[in-house]
Amino acid sequence: MGLVMIRVALVSAAISLAVIPHALSQTAVSQQDMANIVYRYRQNYHGASTELQKTAQRIMRKESICGIGSYEAVNWYGVVIDVRSTKEGKAGLSVNAGEFKLVPFDGFFGDSNFVDSTSPIYQSLLSLKKGDKVAFHGVFHKSDKDCFREMSLTENGSMTSPDFIFDFKAVIPYH
């Protein structure tokens, strides 16, 4: 179902592409490629009969993601899950991107990627709410375990409902 949502979003938001300013990277991650990887290894994980086979699926997913060759996502689409603020007034955006979620990171030692109120993207987050459709671009965080940093506490969570840490660089609503 997630793959269908992405395809519909790509067609219905084609006009919005020109609105997001970006330097189009030749090596940017394709949203469809990423969704296909997550979907394929989720299915394989569910079909694995032993814990070792399940862990092997995570390792193979990592290799496939790393094979993409970029951490940059350009002209992606999704649905807002949450827009929240920290006690410091920074903003965090979570987006359902089809087969996975893109989320902010608020570390214990100040290593947060929440958006500062002085950032240009902060203004675009002010009008967003849960359920809004958005077009965006940004960057994944690097990870030795999953290639793109993933926040689930368990392997099962990582493989069945992954939450990837993502720095949003531009976000606009679309209809």
Secondary structure, DSSP 4 states (H G I P E B T S, - for coil): -HHHHHHHHHHHTGGGGGGS-----TTPBPHHHHHHHHHHHHHHHHH--SHHHHHHHHHHHHHHHHTT---EEEEEEEEEEEEEE-TTS-EEEEEE-SSSEEE----TTS---PBPTTSHHHHHHTT--TT-EEEEEEEEPEETTTEE-B--SSHHHHHHS-EEEEEEEEEEE--
